[in-house]
Amino acid sequence: MGKSLLGVVWPATTGELMNEDFILTLFSCDSSEKTGWGRFTREFCLALHKESIPFELHLPKTTYANPSLPFIERIRFDLPPMFLSIKKRWWRCPLLWWESRQIRIAGNIIHSLIEFPYGVVAYWTACRYGLPFGLTVHGTYAVEPLRRFPDRWLYKSALENAEFVSAVSKFTAQRLVNALGFAPPLTVIPNGVNFSLFAESKENSNEVKGVSTIASSREIILCVGALKPRKGITTLLEAFAKIVEQAPSTHLIIVGFGNKHPYLQMAEGLGIGNRVTFLSDLTDQDLIQLYRKCKVFALLPREDRRDHFEGFGLVYLEANSCGKPVVGTRSGGVPDAVLDGVTGFLVPPDNPQKAAEAILKLLRDEKLRQDMGKAGRKWAQEHDWSRIIGHYFQVYKKAMEGNRKG
């Protein structure tokens, strides 16, 4: 038996939870590492595959999956096309229902790895097959569908009838309850990290594509996150301008997809244009090399004007897996990913001065970096997918037992 970071005990192996006929049916929109939902799906399935747990992953008909995925034979491309909202396209509702009727599954329980619309499709499919179902809620889109009709009507009905709803952070869980006005059968299960992939990879001397020799020879501050307002890139740039004044040997590398030009212009305006490098299309190994080369990892999320928020922050655990201290913000679910004063520091969002002070403190104190790096590795190992999957199987077991009694 083992004890989880949530204080829940699960069996030594997931095989103890299910019989030989068990098959897990998963719904998602993507399996690519380049999106948050896709990365979650890929890592979830890789963990199942590693444990030899039978599953089938259903993706939209229009989706591409990398043929080199070790679980490619378990993917079914039969879900309706992905969309974030019905809005005024009313025909999407009956079309979604009709296309959901074409889905054929072999599993004993249905789990939508994302919120909308596949949480709704999971509900309809579960009704048709007489199976238990549930969904995982992540961040902004845990509550976004509840803000407009008819999305709210569809999504709320799924949440009301789900046997389980897992949230990746306490913050996301509370936001969902506030938006719903009632508490569905909620369990907080944090994001997992592929600990061995990051922790056991060794640093090499090969240059990462797009990183100049100058950047490689300096003290690197690394940021990994999509180039959008709620990731706090502007705050980080302002903080870095202050850092350079006191630590002129530093270089900031920002890895993420999106429009980099406004941020490049901002960096030029702050006089740090030649000290900031933007990268996007990196392999996992290149990203790991950057984690290993950096002195400090920093991502400073915020809630934007549309109330979009960070659900958890897997990148902090990836950096911790490589033994690096992190700097995040007290925003969204980030405090569930970062132990303030232990694995890194949490600062107020939209506060470049506090962020600069925290990063400089780590840059100047090698022992502090090492101590936080060691604590971070231990913290990340507690979030290894092999452990996180154990939490999910406890939830599956309870849902299936409840379904049989019902």
N, C-alpha and C positions, 0 to 999 in steps of 0.2 A: 504494500500500500504506500501511497505517497501523498504529501500534503501540498496543496496548490497555494499560489500567492493570494488567492481569494479566501483561503481558509476552508476550502472544500476538499474532501478526500475522494480520490477516484481509484478504481482498481489498477493493478500494476499493468495490465494490458487491456486495450479496448475490446479484445476478443471475449473478455469476461462479461462484457455488457450485452453482447448480441449473440444470437445463435448463428448457425452456419448458413442460414438462408437470408441473412440480412444483406440488403443493398440500400445504399444511400442515394437519393435523387437530389441533385443540386441544380438550381437555376441561377444564371448570371448573364451579364451583358458582354463580358470580355474575359480573355485569359492572357492579355498582354501585360508585361511588366511596366509599360509606359503610362498606365493610368492607375489611379488608386484602387478602383473597383477591380480592375484587371489583375493587379499585383496581388490583392487579397485573394482573389479566386485562384490564381496560379499557385500561390504558396499553400493555400488550403488543400488543393488537390494533390500537390506534391507531397504534403505530409500524409495524406490518406494513402497515396501510392506507396510511400516508403514503409508504411505500416501494413501493407497488403490488405487494406480495407476495401471491399467491393463498393464501387460507386459509379454513377453515370452523371456526367455534366451536360446540361442542356444549354445551348447558346443560341442567339438569334440566327435566323437563316442567312442573314447578310454579313455575318461575322467571319473573320479569318482567324485561324489558329495555327500557330507555329507547328509544322509537322514534326519537328524534333522533340516536342514535348513527350515525356515518357508515358503519359496517360492519354495520348492522342486517340487511341482506339476506344476510349471511354466517352468521347465527346459526341453529342448528337446535335446537329444544327437544325432545330425545328421550332425554336421560339419565335413569336412575332417580333418584328423589328423594334429596336429600342427607341423610346422617346421619353423625355423628362416630364411632359405635361400634355394633357389633351387640349387644354385651352379652348379655342373656338372650333377646333376640328372635331366636332361632335361625333363624326362617323368613326373615329378611332375607338370609341367605346364598344359598339357592337362588333367591329372588326376584331378588336382584341379578344372579345369573348369567343367569336367564331374560330379564330386561329388557335385559341387555347384548346378547343375541342379536338384539334388534329394532333395534339401532343400524345405520344405513347410512352409510358414509363414502365420500369420493371422494379422500382424500389419499394421499400416498406415505409419510408417516411420522406417527406419533401421539405427541402430547406432552400429558400431563396437567399442567396448570398448578398443581394442588394434589396433596396426598399421598393421602389416604384419604377416600372409597372409590374415587375416580375413577382413581387410579393402578392399582388392581386391574382396574377396568373397561377401562382402556387396554390392559392386558396381555392380557385375554381377547379383546378386539377385534382386537388386533394378531395374536394367534395365529390367529384365524379368517380374517384377510385375508392372513396371511403377510407382515406388515410390521414394520419396526423401530419400537420405541417407547421412551419414557423419561418421566421425571417431574421436576418441580421440588419441592424440599423447602424449607420456609420457617423455621419456628420450632418451637414446642411440638409441633405435630402432625406434625412430621417423625419424632418418636420415640414419641409418645403411643400410636399403635396397636400398637406392639411390646410394650406392657406388659400386654396382656390377650388371652385366647383367646376367639373364633377370629380376632379382628382380626389378631393377630400372624401366624398361619398364612397368611392371605390376602395381607397387606401384604408379608411377607417373600418370598413366592413372586414377587411383582411385582418387588421390588428385585433378587432373584437373577437374574431373566431380562431385566431392562431393558438396552437398549443404552447408555443414558446416564442418569445421575442428576445434576441440577444443584442445588447448594445455594447459598442467597443469601449465606452467610457461612462463614468457616472454622470458626467456633464450631458452627454447625448441622451442618456436614459431620462434625466430630469427634464430636459427640453421636450422630449417626446411626451412625457406625462403632462407637462404644462400645456402643450398644444392640443392634446387629446381631451383633457379634462377628466381622465380616468387612467388607472394604471393597468395596462395589459400584463400578461404573465412574463415579467421582465427579469432577465438575468444579465449581469454585467460580465462580459468575457473580453478581456483586452486583446488587441491585435497580437499575433504571433510574429516571431522573427526566425529566419533560418540561421540559427546561431552558428552552426558549424561552417556554413558557407563563408561567413564574414570573419569568424574568429580563427579559423584554421588556414585561411589563405595567407601566404607569405608575401611580404613586400618585395617587389623586384625593382630593378634599376631602369626598366623600360619606361619611356616617356608616355604619358597618357595623351591620346590624340587631342590636339587643340590647346595643350598647356605648354606655354613657352618655357625655355630653359631658365629665364629670369624668375618666372613664377615658381618653378620647381625648387629653385635654390633659396627661396625666401620662406619665412614662417607663414604657413598657409592657414587661413580661416576658411572653413568650408560650409556652404549652405546648399541643401538639396530640397527643392520644392518648386512647384509650378509657378510660373511668372504671372501671378494674379494678385489683386489688392489684398486679399485676406492672408496671404503668406508673409506680409510685412517686409517685402524686399526694400521698399523705400526707407523704412526705419533702419534696416541693416546698413544700407548705404550711408545714411546720415551718421550712424554709429561708427562705421568704418572710417569716415573722414576724421572723426575725433581720435580714433585709435592711431591712425597714421602719424598724427602730430607727436605722439609719444612713443610709438613703435614703428619707425620708418622702414623696418625690414619686412613688414607684413604684406601679404597679398591675399585678396579675397577671390575665391572661386565660387561661382553660383551655378549649380546644375539644375536645369529645369526647362520644360517645354513652355512655349508662349512667346509673345512679342517682346523681345529684349530691347528694342530701340528706345522706348521712353526711359528705361533704366540706364541705358548707355549714355543718353543725353544728360540725365541727372548726375551720373558719375562724372562726366566731363565738367558739368557746372560746379560740382563740389571739388574739382581739382584732383580727382582720384582715378580718372579714366584709364591711366596706364597701369594701375594697380588692381584692376578688377577684370576678371575673365569670366565670360559666360559660355557655358557648354550645354549641349542638349542630348544628342543621340549617342549615349555611351553604353558599352556592354557592362554586364554585372561586374566583370573582372576589373574594368577600368574604374568603375565607381568604387569598388573595394580598395583599389590602389590609392584613390583620392582620400578615402576615409583614413587609410593608414599613413598617408603623407601629411595630413593636416595636424595642427597643434590643438585646435579647438573647432568643434562643430557648433554652428549657430543657425537657428531658424526662429523667427520672431512673429508668429501668427497673431492675427487680430480679428475681431468681428467687423465686417465691413458694413456699409450703409444698408445693404439688403439683408443684414442679419445672417450672413453666411459665416460659418465657424469651422474651426479645426476639430474633427471628431476625436482624434487620438494623437498621432504623430509617430508613425513607424520609423521614420528616419532617425529619430533620437536613439532608438534601440539598435538600429544598424550601426550607428557611430559607436555606441556603447559596446557592441559586440567586438569592435576593433580596438577597444580599450581607450576610447577618446572621451573626454569630458564634454558636456553639451551645455548650451545656453538656450533656453526657451522662454516662453511668456506664460503668465497666469491668464490664459485665455483658452476657452473651449475645453477639450479633453486633454490638453498638454500636461497638466499636473498629474494625470494618471500615467503618463509616459516618462516623466522626469521627476526623480526624487530630489527636491530642492536641498542644496547643501551636501548632498551625498553623491549623486551621479552627475551633478551639474548645478547650474543656477537657473532660477526662474525670476524674471524681471517683469515689471508692468508692460503691457502692450503700448505701442506708440510712444515709447520713451527711449530715444537714442542715447541719452546720457547714461541711464542706468545700464543699458545693454553694453555700451562701451566700457563702463567700469567693470562689469562682470567678465567680459572677454579679456580685458587688460590684466585683471587679477589672475586669470588662468595663464596667460602668456608669460607673466613675470615669475610665477611660482611653479617650478618644475615638480616639486614634491606634491603640491596640491593637484596638479594635473595627473600625476601617477596614481595618487590615492583615489581620486574620483574615477580615473580610468579603470582601476581594479574593481571598484564598487560597481561601476557601470557594466563591466563584463559579467559580474555575478547577477546583476539585475536583469540583463538581457537574457542570460541563460535560463532564468526563471520563466521567461516568456518564449522559450523555444517552442516551435510548433508541436513537438511531440507532447508537451505538457498542455498546450492550449486545446489540442484536439481532445484530450481527456475530459476537459470541461464540457465540450460540445456533446460528447457521448453520454455524459451524465444527464444532460438536458434531453437528448434523444430518448434515453431509456425511460425517463419520467414521462415524456410525451407519449411514447408508445404504450406504456402501462396504463396511462389515463385514457387513451383511445380505446384500449381493449375493454376497460371497465364501462366506458360510455356505450 
